[in-house]
Amino acid sequence: MKVTTLMVTATMLGCGLALGEGIAQAQPIPIREQTLGLLAEAGVSPAAARLAAFAEVPGAQMVAGTIERLADQLVYSFDLKYAGHDGTEQVQIDAKTGKVVCVAYCVGLDAAGDIVMTASPELVAKARISFVAARDSALARVEGGHVVCSRLRVQQSRQVYVFDVEVGETPEVDQILVDANTGAVIGPAEKN
């Protein structure tokens, strides 16, 4: 039987395997439906959405995949992780069009005060406002708060820092968005 390159490539893409510098995941993680029937509504296949996510976070492994409705938008949400790193990046792909909706990278400071990021240091380099300045702006909005989680998100072609700020021992967390180019606090984060 003659196997063509096209057939092999199509089979690999159908199994969720990316070529080149992307991901090679032998057993693709199944896509969990938030509500039964959402996969049937999608205009983009799970395999195509995976490839779009891997293009945003090359070299990572998918640890979870979901199709869900966020507000009025149907999206694939992928959690991707680099080997040897604790953080997880999240990539959201529009399930109707295949366009990237959001990419969130974990970012923070280590004990020495250096920026720690699990992916794409180039993204941090593009931000005009430093992580520390953005963090200070977020903390100025929540009296007595401290950052428990932070990420740099590309959302609608705009870079924003998202800070989860906790006050005291309460389990409540405020999410504060800071524009990574201007340093302006642009409000609480949208609830996903």
Steps between C-alpha positions, in 0.01 A plus 500: 500500500638840402482765775531858389641787704159667483331195654757481781473873569120488502506205738742677734293817501183302565665342804606840635869466410669816387801505273821699520573688820152447640380216716517128442251351740444132425173473693297818452308608807127474431299820486255521789166664424380750758149418382412196291464590132748788479739308274218461249460881493869564428599615153863406566616147576673424829817403307512836317438687827783302669740599221407866541561473875837327452604776259452750783695293756747296290665203666243466777292195592123521522379402848129580458258602229144626530238642270285749684275798460646822642234769490366460145819356352573130448870435570747219532710554815833320513730477800858456379807432707874496437701212641686606815277802573223531755284754318235431240421715200143526381408553138142564391402441138168615352322173419310659209787678321823344631640841598698545822282667762745515788842377606591523870854439622594452864739770616636596840810574707734249659662542845776716348245733339567382145210450259406136460295404200425152379475601136576767244746743660460694174148585612634662817757688292217653292322637806585866555404485868704277729339221697594674826344833396184324383483302826534820702215659301277200567584494872422872528140411407455241778591634844694243705504252212771266379543332162431126505522442125596706199515454128571693185213459259464586135134578457355645181852599385559686826750402769365516854628387835238318707555498875303287744509706819396359836434699818592342833376149563180534299452257210377786279732601218475820298631483145659823384597569137791730421579606144855377427569791265367794702494377860139610539273288714226415254266334746420168648568198280210347310367194677557185294 
